[in-house]
Amino acid sequence: MKSPATMICCLALFLATECSHYRSKIDMKDGHKHQSPGGKSTVGKTQEKCQGACTTSYCVQSCAKHFRGEIGFTCNQKKWQKSTETCTSLSVETLFQGSNGVSRVSTAAASAPLPNLNFRAPEPVNSVAQGIRKNCPLDYGCIINVVKSSEATSGNIAFIVELLKNISIDLSDNVTQEKMKSYGKVANHILDTAAVSNWAFIPDKNVSSDLLQSVNLFARQLHLHNDSDNIVDELFIQTKGFRINHSTSEKHFNFSMSTKNTTEGISGMIEIPRQELWKLQNASQAISIAFPTLGAILNEAHLQNVSLPRLVNGLVLSVVLPENLKQILLTFEKTNKSQSARAQCVGWHSRKRRWDENACVMIRDIRNEVRCRCDSSNAVMSFSILMSPKSITDKVLEYITCIGLGVSILSLIFCLIIEAMVWSRVAVTEISYMRHVCIVNIAVSLLTANVCFIIASNFNSKAQDYNLCVAVTFFSHFFYLCLFFWMLFKALLIVYGILVVFHRMMKSCMMAIGFAIGYGCPLVIAVTTVAITEPGKGYVRPEACWLNWDRTKALLAFVIPALVIVAVNLLVVFVVAVNTQRPFIGSSKSQDVAIIMRISKNVAILTPLLGLTWGFGITTFIEDIPSVFHRIFALLNAFQGFFILLFGTIMDHKIRDALKMSMTLLKGKSRAAEWNIKIMV
């Protein structure tokens, strides 16, 4: 039979242990949130299994034994798909079970004399700050083993982030290197590659951003007492720090870490330029933190509903600098080193909770690494590089574009020369005059736009070329729009010639309308676009001198007018086809065949002249479209100048006749000159 003392000790242990099971969720201040007995959630209708075909839109399942919370499933294509999870085995009490009075009573009960026993349950721990101050105030080491032994479920991850968040707020006074090491060990547990996929099921999608902000906030309070280098050296988080002053030479933070995508280490470097260090008035410190997996975690949490996410392609590097130091240089080794992985330098905006393209400017992008110049602030302390999955490098496309542009430019020059030679013979009536005005302005607009395109391809939007890049992009945008609006005016001119028979407009009036449409409308659109987007540095793309798409959707200022004009011109071609198919009285089958041939010829001529080939551009906006559509679009539009020469000039019999007469006159003058010379001799 057990002694009374042993029974009393067991009773005390039982009561104290049972009290700890009534706190389910972490509450750092007062711990008022409870869960129903047995650890099962009382929210919603709980089912044991969510399997098979789904008949409702949402299903809830209990967590495994020893876990509190629930697993949510949504119905996707008549199958249950896991959407949320709050399963957690951690609580404020479990963090300190190995350090509080419960463990002391249980281990000492067999040998302690009865009069010295304290039969009261230990004082409950209501907050993490209270527990740490009581049990391990010097290094926070008392929570490490409990955290590291826990499973990295979605619920436990959210608990640990809240734990780190509250440590950063409530225990940020006198942060030592020992505290920073313990903080890093706790963060390392949930940054493990094995835990990355579980972040997607946390209901609060801001948890990953909270973790980054909490780590940066805690590191800001770190005090370096000597010129130390490695402070935290874990697999998935590293922290380094230096003492700096105005006479310090350039400082570099070098990191080499492993990621889930590579077996070898991925490196990164932060450099504080010498001119920035000159700004320091007093001795200070600089701290940097590197995360190899946090980029994937931020994507899991924030890009679930984005159809084309721009994936992080390197380390995430945080830097804590003195207030008067802003500019830093960062070098990132690419995780994906393929040539198609074009990079973009970005900073994480903690308030907006998204990557900010305005925080950084790319200096260099080679196959293996990217170098960026970034501005650090209280809101933007973390930086990385993004990779766009839509960036494709197709050698066939490059060859088509280069050859097509060369042929197009030469063709447009020949077109203008021919128009100059035959102008006086073909521009007779008002309609013919305006028709050739349209051809000349279409050729000039496309020729100028192609030249701007070539100039733009030799620049990028980094700092030293940015203003020139904006200027070239503006003129490219303007002249490409001019091309389309002159095509629109030509289409309207065709409709006018078909439908209006008994009334003719004056040539001067036609010219005024033509130039208002051809150059006035494009100017308004181009100026409005640059005025709206450029103040926020969102006019051009970071990687090329062309209209931005990812941030401001400035590209729509070109795409929408172009496609609307293509649709209108397509309608004009239909009107022309309908009018030319009308049979003459007493027409025969041979005449019908002639009509069909005339319709086919008109459609073939009008299609390139009215820009209908640009309609293929719609297919390039479709995700995962085969590359053959990109090549067809590039082929048709790269040779647009050649098509204008062929169908707008050479295939016009009046121009050919006028050109023959001009050539005949030139030959006649040449022979007359030779005859005169012979006579004089």
C-alpha positions as CSV (number, residue, x, y, z in Angstrom):
1,M,0.0,0.0,0.0
2,K,1.3,3.5,-0.9
3,S,2.2,5.9,1.9
4,P,0.1,9.0,2.5
5,A,2.9,11.2,1.4
6,T,3.3,9.5,-1.9
7,M,-0.5,9.7,-2.6
8,I,-0.6,13.4,-1.7
9,C,2.3,14.1,-4.1
10,C,0.6,12.1,-6.9
11,L,-2.7,14.0,-6.3
12,A,-0.8,17.4,-6.4
13,L,0.9,16.3,-9.7
14,F,-2.4,15.2,-11.2
15,L,-4.2,18.5,-10.3
16,A,-1.3,20.6,-11.6
17,T,-1.1,18.6,-14.9
18,E,-4.9,18.7,-15.5
19,C,-4.9,22.5,-15.1
20,S,-2.4,22.8,-17.9
21,H,-4.7,21.1,-20.4
22,Y,-7.3,23.8,-20.4
23,R,-5.2,26.4,-22.2
24,S,-5.2,25.6,-25.9
25,K,-3.9,28.6,-27.8
26,I,-1.0,30.9,-27.0
27,D,-1.9,34.2,-25.4
28,M,1.1,36.3,-24.4
29,K,-0.8,38.8,-22.2
30,D,-3.6,37.3,-20.2
31,G,-4.3,33.8,-21.6
32,H,-8.1,34.0,-21.7
33,K,-8.7,31.8,-24.8
34,H,-9.8,28.3,-24.0
35,Q,-10.8,25.2,-25.8
36,S,-13.3,22.6,-25.0
37,P,-12.2,19.6,-22.9
38,G,-10.7,16.7,-24.8
39,G,-8.9,19.1,-27.2
40,K,-11.6,19.1,-29.9
41,S,-12.7,22.3,-31.5
42,T,-16.2,23.4,-31.0
43,V,-16.2,25.5,-34.2
44,G,-18.4,24.0,-37.0
45,K,-19.5,20.5,-37.5
46,T,-16.6,18.2,-36.9
47,Q,-16.3,15.0,-39.0
48,E,-13.9,12.2,-38.3
49,K,-12.9,11.9,-42.0
50,C,-13.2,14.1,-45.0
51,Q,-12.8,11.5,-47.8
52,G,-14.4,10.4,-51.0
53,A,-16.7,12.5,-53.1
54,C,-17.8,15.8,-51.5
55,T,-21.4,16.9,-51.3
56,T,-20.8,20.1,-49.4
57,S,-18.4,23.0,-49.9
58,Y,-16.5,22.7,-46.6
59,C,-15.6,19.9,-44.2
60,V,-13.9,19.9,-40.8
61,Q,-11.8,17.1,-39.4
62,S,-10.3,16.7,-35.9
63,C,-6.5,16.7,-35.5
64,A,-4.5,13.6,-34.5
65,K,-4.2,12.5,-30.9
66,H,-2.4,14.8,-28.5
67,F,-3.0,17.8,-30.9
68,R,-5.6,20.5,-30.5
69,G,-7.3,22.3,-33.4
70,E,-8.9,21.2,-36.6
71,I,-8.2,20.5,-40.3
72,G,-10.4,22.2,-42.9
73,F,-11.1,20.8,-46.3
74,T,-12.7,22.5,-49.3
75,C,-14.5,20.8,-52.2
76,N,-12.4,21.0,-55.4
77,Q,-13.6,19.1,-58.5
78,K,-15.8,16.9,-56.3
79,K,-12.8,15.9,-54.1
80,W,-11.8,17.1,-50.7
81,Q,-8.7,19.2,-50.7
82,K,-6.9,20.3,-47.6
83,S,-7.2,24.1,-47.1
84,T,-6.4,25.0,-43.5
85,E,-4.9,23.4,-40.4
86,T,-4.6,24.6,-36.8
87,C,-3.3,21.5,-35.2
88,T,-0.9,22.3,-32.4
89,S,0.7,20.5,-29.5
90,L,2.3,23.6,-28.0
91,S,1.0,26.0,-25.4
92,V,2.4,28.5,-23.0
93,E,2.4,25.8,-20.2
94,T,4.1,23.1,-22.2
95,L,7.0,25.5,-23.0
96,F,8.0,25.7,-19.3
97,Q,7.0,22.3,-18.0
98,G,10.6,21.2,-17.6
99,S,11.4,24.4,-15.6
100,N,8.4,25.1,-13.3
101,G,7.3,23.7,-10.0
102,V,5.4,20.7,-11.5
103,S,8.6,18.9,-12.3
104,R,10.2,19.8,-9.1
105,V,7.4,18.3,-7.0
106,S,7.3,15.1,-9.1
107,T,11.0,14.4,-8.8
108,A,11.4,15.3,-5.2
109,A,8.3,13.7,-3.8
110,A,9.7,10.3,-2.8
111,S,12.5,11.7,-0.7
112,A,11.2,14.9,0.7
113,P,9.8,14.9,4.3
114,L,6.1,15.5,4.6
115,P,6.2,18.7,6.6
116,N,8.3,20.5,4.0
117,L,6.0,19.7,1.0
118,N,4.1,22.5,-0.7
119,F,0.6,21.1,-1.6
120,R,-0.4,24.1,-3.7
121,A,-0.4,23.8,-7.5
122,P,2.5,25.9,-9.0
123,E,1.7,29.4,-10.0
124,P,0.4,29.3,-13.6
125,V,2.4,30.9,-16.4
126,N,0.1,33.4,-18.2
127,S,2.5,34.7,-20.8
128,V,5.7,33.7,-22.5
129,A,7.4,36.9,-21.3
130,Q,6.6,35.9,-17.7
131,G,7.8,32.4,-18.2
132,I,11.1,33.4,-19.7
133,R,11.8,36.1,-17.1
134,K,11.1,33.5,-14.4
135,N,13.0,30.5,-15.9
136,C,15.7,31.6,-18.4
137,P,16.1,35.4,-18.5
138,L,19.7,35.4,-19.6
139,D,19.6,33.3,-22.8
140,Y,15.9,32.2,-23.4
141,G,17.3,28.7,-23.6
142,C,14.5,27.0,-21.6
143,I,12.1,27.0,-24.6
144,I,14.5,25.6,-27.2
145,N,14.2,21.9,-26.5
146,V,10.4,22.0,-26.3
147,V,10.2,23.8,-29.6
148,K,12.7,21.7,-31.4
149,S,11.0,18.5,-30.2
150,S,7.6,19.6,-31.5
151,E,6.3,18.6,-35.0
152,A,6.3,21.4,-37.5
153,T,2.5,21.3,-38.1
154,S,0.8,24.4,-39.4
155,G,-0.7,25.1,-36.0
156,N,2.7,24.8,-34.3
157,I,4.3,27.0,-36.9
158,A,1.7,29.7,-36.2
159,F,2.3,29.3,-32.4
160,I,6.1,29.6,-32.8
161,V,5.7,32.7,-35.0
162,E,3.5,34.3,-32.4
163,L,6.0,33.3,-29.7
164,L,8.9,35.0,-31.6
165,K,6.7,38.0,-32.3
166,N,5.9,38.5,-28.6
167,I,9.5,38.0,-27.6
168,S,10.5,40.7,-30.1
169,I,7.9,43.1,-28.5
170,D,8.1,42.2,-24.8
171,L,11.7,41.0,-24.3
172,S,13.6,43.3,-26.7
173,D,15.4,45.2,-24.0
174,N,19.1,44.3,-23.6
175,V,19.2,41.8,-26.4
176,T,22.5,39.9,-26.1
177,Q,24.2,37.5,-28.5
178,E,23.2,34.6,-26.4
179,K,19.5,35.6,-26.6
180,M,19.9,36.1,-30.4
181,K,21.3,32.6,-30.8
182,S,18.4,31.1,-28.9
183,Y,16.0,33.2,-31.0
184,G,17.7,31.9,-34.1
185,K,17.4,28.2,-33.0
186,V,13.7,28.6,-32.5
187,A,13.2,30.3,-35.9
188,N,15.4,27.7,-37.6
189,H,12.9,24.9,-36.6
190,I,10.0,26.4,-38.6
191,L,12.3,27.5,-41.5
192,D,13.3,23.9,-42.2
193,T,12.7,22.8,-45.8
194,A,10.5,20.0,-44.4
195,A,8.1,22.6,-42.9
196,V,7.8,24.9,-46.0
197,S,4.7,23.2,-47.5
198,N,2.9,23.5,-44.1
199,W,3.0,27.3,-44.2
200,A,0.4,27.3,-47.0
201,F,-2.3,25.8,-44.6
202,I,-2.0,28.5,-41.9
203,P,-5.3,30.4,-42.0
204,D,-3.6,33.8,-41.3
205,K,-1.6,34.4,-44.5
206,N,0.4,37.2,-42.8
207,V,2.3,34.8,-40.5
208,S,5.3,34.5,-42.8
209,S,5.6,38.3,-43.1
210,D,5.2,38.6,-39.3
211,L,8.1,36.2,-38.8
212,L,10.4,38.3,-41.1
213,Q,9.3,41.5,-39.4
214,S,9.8,39.9,-35.9
215,V,13.3,38.7,-36.6
216,N,14.3,42.1,-38.1
217,L,12.8,43.9,-35.1
218,F,14.6,41.6,-32.6
219,A,17.9,42.0,-34.5
220,R,17.5,45.8,-34.4
221,Q,17.7,45.6,-30.6
222,L,20.9,43.5,-30.5
223,H,23.9,45.1,-28.9
224,L,27.3,44.1,-30.1
225,H,30.0,44.5,-27.5
226,N,32.9,43.5,-29.8
227,D,33.6,43.2,-33.5
228,S,31.9,39.8,-33.8
229,D,31.1,38.1,-37.0
230,N,28.9,35.0,-36.7
231,I,26.1,35.4,-34.2
232,V,23.6,32.8,-35.4
233,D,24.9,29.9,-37.6
234,E,22.0,27.6,-38.2
235,L,21.1,25.7,-41.4
236,F,18.2,28.0,-42.3
237,I,19.0,31.3,-40.6
238,Q,22.4,33.0,-40.2
239,T,23.1,36.3,-38.5
240,K,26.3,38.3,-38.7
241,G,27.2,41.7,-37.2
242,F,30.0,44.3,-37.2
243,R,31.0,47.4,-35.4
244,I,31.3,50.3,-37.9
245,N,32.3,54.0,-37.9
246,H,33.0,56.7,-40.4
247,S,36.6,55.6,-40.9
248,T,35.7,51.9,-41.5
249,S,36.6,50.5,-44.9
250,E,33.9,48.9,-47.0
251,K,32.1,46.2,-45.0
252,H,30.9,42.9,-46.5
253,F,28.6,40.3,-45.1
254,N,29.2,36.9,-46.9
255,F,26.7,34.1,-46.6
256,S,26.7,30.6,-48.0
257,M,23.7,28.4,-47.2
258,S,21.8,25.4,-48.6
259,T,18.3,25.5,-50.0
260,K,15.8,22.8,-50.8
261,N,16.5,23.2,-54.6
262,T,20.3,22.7,-54.5
263,T,22.7,20.2,-53.0
264,E,25.5,22.8,-53.0
265,G,25.4,26.1,-51.0
266,I,23.8,29.2,-52.4
267,S,25.7,32.4,-51.6
268,G,24.9,36.0,-51.0
269,M,26.8,39.2,-50.1
270,I,25.8,42.5,-48.6
271,E,28.2,45.4,-49.1
272,I,28.0,48.8,-47.3
273,P,29.7,51.3,-49.7
274,R,32.5,53.5,-48.3
275,Q,30.6,56.7,-49.1
276,E,27.7,55.5,-46.9
277,L,30.0,54.9,-44.0
278,W,31.3,58.5,-44.2
279,K,27.8,59.6,-43.1
280,L,28.3,58.1,-39.6
281,Q,28.9,60.6,-36.8
282,N,29.4,58.0,-34.0
283,A,30.4,54.4,-33.7
284,S,27.6,52.1,-34.6
285,Q,26.8,48.6,-35.7
286,A,25.5,46.8,-38.8
287,I,23.7,43.4,-38.6
288,S,22.6,41.2,-41.4
289,I,20.4,38.0,-41.6
290,A,20.2,35.5,-44.3
291,F,17.3,33.1,-45.0
292,P,17.6,30.4,-47.7
293,T,14.0,29.1,-47.4
294,L,12.0,32.2,-46.5
295,G,11.5,33.2,-50.1
296,A,9.6,29.9,-50.8
297,I,7.6,30.4,-47.5
298,L,6.6,33.9,-48.5
299,N,5.5,32.5,-51.9
300,E,3.5,29.7,-50.2
301,A,1.6,32.2,-48.0
302,H,1.1,35.2,-50.3
303,L,0.9,33.9,-53.8
304,Q,-1.7,31.2,-53.6
305,N,-4.2,33.1,-55.8
306,V,-1.6,34.5,-58.3
307,S,-1.7,32.8,-61.7
308,L,1.8,33.7,-62.6
309,P,3.9,34.1,-59.4
310,R,7.3,35.5,-59.6
311,L,9.4,33.1,-57.6
312,V,12.3,34.0,-55.3
313,N,15.5,32.9,-56.9
314,G,18.1,33.4,-54.2
315,L,18.6,34.1,-50.5
316,V,16.4,36.6,-48.6
317,L,18.9,39.0,-47.0
318,S,17.9,41.4,-44.2
319,V,20.0,44.2,-43.0
320,V,19.8,46.4,-39.9
321,L,21.7,49.7,-40.4
322,P,22.0,53.0,-38.5
323,E,19.2,55.5,-39.4
324,N,21.4,57.7,-41.6
325,L,22.7,54.8,-43.7
326,K,20.4,54.0,-46.6
327,Q,22.1,52.6,-49.7
328,I,23.6,49.1,-49.8
329,L,24.9,46.8,-52.5
330,L,23.7,43.2,-52.6
331,T,25.0,40.2,-54.7
332,F,22.7,37.2,-55.0
333,E,23.7,33.8,-56.5
334,K,20.8,32.5,-58.5
335,T,19.1,29.3,-57.3
336,N,17.9,28.6,-60.9
337,K,20.8,29.4,-63.1
338,S,19.1,28.7,-66.5
339,Q,19.3,31.4,-69.1
340,S,15.5,31.9,-69.1
341,A,15.5,32.9,-65.4
342,R,15.6,36.6,-65.8
343,A,15.9,38.4,-62.4
344,Q,14.4,41.4,-60.7
345,C,15.8,43.0,-57.6
346,V,13.1,43.7,-54.9
347,G,12.7,44.6,-51.2
348,W,10.0,43.2,-48.9
349,H,7.7,46.0,-47.7
350,S,6.6,45.1,-44.2
351,R,3.6,47.4,-44.1
352,K,2.3,46.5,-47.6
353,R,3.3,42.8,-47.1
354,R,4.6,42.4,-50.7
355,W,7.7,42.7,-52.7
356,D,8.5,46.3,-53.7
357,E,10.1,46.8,-57.1
358,N,11.0,50.4,-56.2
359,A,13.3,49.5,-53.4
360,C,16.1,48.2,-55.6
361,V,17.7,48.8,-59.0
362,M,19.5,45.9,-60.8
363,I,23.1,46.7,-61.7
364,R,24.2,43.5,-63.3
365,D,22.5,40.2,-64.3
366,I,24.7,37.4,-65.5
367,R,23.9,33.7,-65.7
368,N,24.9,32.8,-62.1
369,E,24.4,36.0,-60.1
370,V,22.6,39.3,-59.8
371,R,24.0,42.5,-58.3
372,C,21.5,45.1,-56.9
373,R,21.6,48.5,-55.4
374,C,18.9,48.9,-52.7
375,D,17.6,51.5,-50.3
376,S,17.1,50.3,-46.7
377,S,14.4,51.8,-44.5
378,N,12.3,50.9,-41.5
379,A,9.6,49.5,-43.8
380,V,12.0,47.8,-46.2
381,M,14.8,45.9,-44.5
382,S,14.8,42.6,-46.5
383,F,15.8,42.0,-50.1
384,S,15.9,39.3,-52.7
385,I,15.6,38.6,-56.4
386,L,12.5,37.4,-58.2
387,M,12.3,35.1,-61.3
388,S,9.5,35.5,-63.8
389,P,8.2,32.2,-65.2
390,K,7.0,34.0,-68.3
391,S,10.5,35.0,-69.3
392,I,11.5,32.9,-72.2
393,T,14.6,33.0,-74.3
394,D,13.9,31.5,-77.7
395,K,16.8,31.7,-80.2
396,V,14.4,31.2,-83.1
397,L,12.4,34.2,-81.9
398,E,15.6,36.3,-81.7
399,Y,16.6,35.4,-85.2
400,I,13.2,36.0,-86.6
401,T,13.1,39.4,-84.9
402,C,16.6,40.5,-86.0
403,I,16.1,39.4,-89.7
404,G,12.6,40.7,-89.8
405,L,13.5,44.1,-88.4
406,G,16.4,44.4,-91.0
407,V,14.1,43.5,-93.9
408,S,11.3,45.7,-92.5
409,I,13.5,48.8,-92.2
410,L,14.9,48.4,-95.7
411,S,11.4,47.8,-97.1
412,L,10.0,50.9,-95.5
413,I,12.9,53.0,-96.9
414,F,12.2,51.7,-100.4
415,C,8.5,52.3,-99.8
416,L,9.1,56.0,-99.0
417,I,11.5,56.4,-102.0
418,I,8.9,54.9,-104.4
419,E,6.1,57.1,-103.0
420,A,8.4,60.2,-103.5
421,M,9.0,59.1,-107.1
422,V,5.3,58.6,-108.1
423,W,3.6,61.1,-105.8
424,S,2.7,63.6,-108.5
425,R,1.2,61.0,-110.8
426,V,-0.9,58.9,-108.3
427,A,-2.1,61.6,-105.8
428,V,-4.7,63.1,-108.1
429,T,-8.1,62.9,-106.5
430,E,-8.9,63.6,-102.8
431,I,-9.3,59.9,-102.0
432,S,-6.1,58.8,-103.8
433,Y,-4.2,61.7,-102.2
434,M,-5.3,60.7,-98.7
435,R,-4.7,57.1,-99.4
436,H,-1.0,57.8,-100.2
437,V,-0.8,60.2,-97.2
438,C,-1.8,57.2,-95.1
439,I,0.8,54.9,-96.7
440,V,3.6,57.4,-96.1
441,N,2.6,58.1,-92.5
442,I,2.2,54.4,-91.7
443,A,5.7,53.7,-93.2
444,V,7.2,56.7,-91.3
445,S,5.6,55.6,-88.0
446,L,6.7,52.0,-88.3
447,L,10.2,52.9,-89.4
448,T,10.6,55.3,-86.4
449,A,9.1,52.7,-84.0
450,N,11.5,50.0,-85.3
451,V,14.5,52.4,-84.8
452,C,13.4,53.1,-81.2
453,F,13.0,49.4,-80.6
454,I,16.6,48.8,-81.7
455,I,17.8,51.6,-79.5
456,A,15.8,50.3,-76.5
457,S,17.3,46.8,-76.9
458,N,20.7,48.3,-76.1
459,F,19.7,49.9,-72.8
460,N,18.1,48.6,-69.6
461,S,16.3,50.5,-66.8
462,K,19.1,50.6,-64.3
463,A,20.1,53.9,-62.7
464,Q,22.5,55.3,-65.2
465,D,20.2,54.5,-68.2
466,Y,16.8,55.0,-66.6
467,N,15.9,58.5,-68.0
468,L,17.0,57.5,-71.5
469,C,15.1,54.2,-71.1
470,V,11.9,56.2,-70.2
471,A,12.4,58.5,-73.2
472,V,13.0,55.6,-75.7
473,T,10.0,53.7,-74.3
474,F,7.8,56.9,-74.7
475,F,8.7,57.3,-78.3
476,S,8.3,53.6,-79.1
477,H,4.9,53.6,-77.5
478,F,3.9,56.8,-79.3
479,F,5.0,55.7,-82.8
480,Y,3.6,52.2,-82.5
481,L,0.3,53.9,-81.6
482,C,0.6,56.2,-84.6
483,L,1.0,53.2,-86.8
484,F,-2.3,51.8,-85.6
485,F,-4.2,55.0,-85.7
486,W,-3.1,55.8,-89.2
487,M,-4.2,52.2,-90.1
488,L,-7.6,53.1,-88.5
489,F,-7.8,56.3,-90.5
490,K,-7.1,54.3,-93.7
491,A,-9.9,51.9,-92.8
492,L,-12.2,54.8,-92.2
493,L,-11.2,56.3,-95.6
494,I,-12.1,53.0,-97.3
495,V,-15.5,53.0,-95.7
496,Y,-15.9,56.6,-96.7
497,G,-15.0,55.8,-100.3
498,I,-17.5,52.9,-100.5
499,L,-20.5,54.4,-98.6
500,V,-20.3,58.1,-99.5
501,V,-20.7,58.5,-103.2
502,F,-22.4,61.8,-103.9
503,H,-20.6,64.0,-101.5
504,R,-16.8,64.6,-101.2
505,M,-15.0,66.2,-98.4
506,M,-12.4,68.9,-99.0
507,K,-8.7,67.8,-99.0
508,S,-7.7,70.2,-96.2
509,C,-10.5,68.9,-94.0
510,M,-9.4,65.3,-94.7
511,M,-5.8,66.2,-93.8
512,A,-6.9,67.8,-90.5
513,I,-8.9,64.8,-89.5
514,G,-6.2,62.4,-90.6
515,F,-3.4,64.1,-88.6
516,A,-5.7,64.5,-85.5
517,I,-6.4,60.8,-85.5
518,G,-3.0,59.6,-86.7
519,Y,-0.8,61.7,-84.3
520,G,-3.2,63.5,-81.9
521,C,-4.8,60.5,-80.3
522,P,-1.5,58.6,-79.8
523,L,0.0,61.7,-78.2
524,V,-2.8,62.0,-75.7
525,I,-2.6,58.3,-74.8
526,A,1.3,58.2,-74.5
527,V,1.5,61.4,-72.4
528,T,-1.3,60.3,-70.1
529,T,0.3,56.9,-69.6
530,V,3.7,58.4,-68.6
531,A,2.1,61.1,-66.5
532,I,0.2,58.5,-64.4
533,T,2.8,55.8,-64.0
534,E,6.2,57.5,-64.0
535,P,5.9,59.4,-60.7
536,G,5.8,56.0,-59.0
537,K,8.6,54.6,-61.2
538,G,6.1,52.2,-62.8
539,Y,6.3,53.3,-66.5
540,V,9.1,50.9,-67.7
541,R,9.9,47.4,-66.9
542,P,12.9,46.7,-64.6
543,E,14.5,44.3,-67.1
544,A,13.7,46.1,-70.4
545,C,12.9,49.4,-71.9
546,W,9.2,48.8,-72.7
547,L,5.9,49.5,-70.9
548,N,5.5,47.9,-67.4
549,W,3.1,45.1,-66.9
550,D,3.6,43.6,-63.5
551,R,3.1,46.7,-61.3
552,T,1.1,49.3,-63.2
553,K,-0.3,47.5,-66.2
554,A,1.0,50.4,-68.4
555,L,1.2,48.0,-71.3
556,L,-2.6,48.1,-71.5
557,A,-2.2,51.7,-72.8
558,F,-0.8,50.0,-76.0
559,V,-2.7,46.7,-76.1
560,I,-6.2,48.0,-75.7
561,P,-6.1,50.7,-78.4
562,A,-4.2,48.3,-80.8
563,L,-6.7,45.5,-80.3
564,V,-9.7,47.8,-80.6
565,I,-8.4,49.2,-83.9
566,V,-7.7,45.6,-85.1
567,A,-11.3,44.7,-84.4
568,V,-12.6,47.8,-86.2
569,N,-10.4,47.2,-89.2
570,L,-11.6,43.6,-89.3
571,L,-15.1,44.9,-89.6
572,V,-14.0,47.1,-92.5
573,V,-12.5,44.1,-94.3
574,F,-15.9,42.4,-93.9
575,V,-17.7,45.5,-95.3
576,V,-15.3,45.5,-98.3
577,A,-15.8,41.8,-98.9
578,V,-19.6,42.2,-98.8
579,N,-19.6,45.1,-101.3
580,T,-17.2,43.5,-103.8
581,Q,-19.2,40.3,-103.9
582,R,-22.3,42.0,-105.5
583,P,-22.8,40.3,-108.9
584,F,-23.5,42.4,-112.0
585,I,-26.7,42.0,-113.9
586,G,-26.5,38.8,-116.0
587,S,-23.3,37.7,-114.4
588,S,-21.9,34.3,-115.3
589,K,-19.9,31.7,-113.4
590,S,-16.7,33.2,-114.8
591,Q,-17.7,36.5,-113.4
592,D,-18.5,34.9,-110.0
593,V,-15.0,33.4,-110.0
594,A,-13.5,36.8,-110.8
595,I,-15.5,38.3,-107.9
596,I,-14.1,35.7,-105.5
597,M,-10.6,36.4,-106.7
598,R,-11.1,40.1,-106.3
599,I,-12.4,39.6,-102.7
600,S,-9.4,37.4,-101.9
601,K,-7.0,40.0,-103.3
602,N,-8.6,42.8,-101.4
603,V,-8.6,40.8,-98.1
604,A,-4.9,39.8,-98.7
605,I,-3.9,43.4,-99.3
606,L,-5.9,45.0,-96.5
607,T,-4.9,42.5,-93.8
608,P,-1.3,43.7,-93.4
609,L,-2.1,47.3,-94.2
610,L,-4.8,47.4,-91.5
611,G,-2.6,45.6,-88.9
612,L,-4.8,42.6,-88.6
613,T,-1.7,40.4,-88.1
614,W,-1.4,42.0,-84.6
615,G,-4.5,40.1,-83.7
616,F,-2.2,37.1,-83.2
617,G,-0.8,39.0,-80.2
618,I,-3.9,38.0,-78.2
619,T,-2.7,34.4,-78.2
620,T,0.6,35.4,-76.6
621,F,-1.3,36.5,-73.5
622,I,-2.5,33.0,-72.9
623,E,-0.6,31.1,-70.3
624,D,1.5,28.1,-71.4
625,I,0.6,28.8,-75.1
626,P,2.9,26.7,-77.4
627,S,5.9,28.6,-78.7
628,V,4.8,28.3,-82.3
629,F,2.2,31.0,-81.7
630,H,4.9,33.4,-80.4
631,R,6.9,32.6,-83.5
632,I,4.0,33.2,-85.9
633,F,3.3,36.5,-84.2
634,A,6.9,37.5,-84.3
635,L,7.2,36.5,-88.0
636,L,4.1,38.4,-89.1
637,N,5.0,41.6,-87.3
638,A,8.7,41.6,-87.8
639,F,8.1,41.6,-91.6
640,Q,5.3,44.2,-91.3
641,G,7.4,46.8,-93.2
642,F,8.0,44.3,-96.1
643,F,4.2,43.6,-96.2
644,I,3.5,47.4,-96.5
645,L,6.0,47.6,-99.4
646,L,4.6,44.6,-101.1
647,F,0.8,45.1,-100.7
648,G,0.6,48.8,-100.2
649,T,3.0,49.8,-103.0
650,I,4.3,47.2,-105.4
651,M,0.9,45.4,-105.9
652,D,-0.9,48.7,-106.7
653,H,-1.0,48.7,-110.5
654,K,-1.3,52.6,-110.6
655,I,1.9,52.9,-108.7
656,R,3.6,50.3,-110.9
657,D,2.5,52.2,-114.0
658,A,3.6,55.5,-112.6
659,L,6.9,54.0,-111.5
660,K,7.4,52.6,-115.1
661,M,6.7,56.1,-116.5
662,S,9.1,57.7,-114.1
663,M,11.8,55.1,-115.0
664,T,11.1,55.7,-118.7
665,L,11.5,59.4,-118.3
666,L,14.7,59.0,-116.3
667,K,16.1,56.7,-119.1
668,G,14.9,59.2,-121.7
669,K,16.7,62.1,-119.9
670,S,19.8,59.9,-119.5
671,R,19.9,59.1,-123.2
672,A,19.2,62.8,-124.1
673,A,22.1,63.8,-121.9
674,E,24.4,61.3,-123.5
675,W,23.3,62.5,-127.0
676,N,24.0,66.1,-126.1
677,I,27.4,65.1,-124.9
678,K,28.2,63.3,-128.1
679,I,27.0,66.3,-130.2
680,M,29.2,68.6,-128.1
681,V,32.1,66.3,-128.6
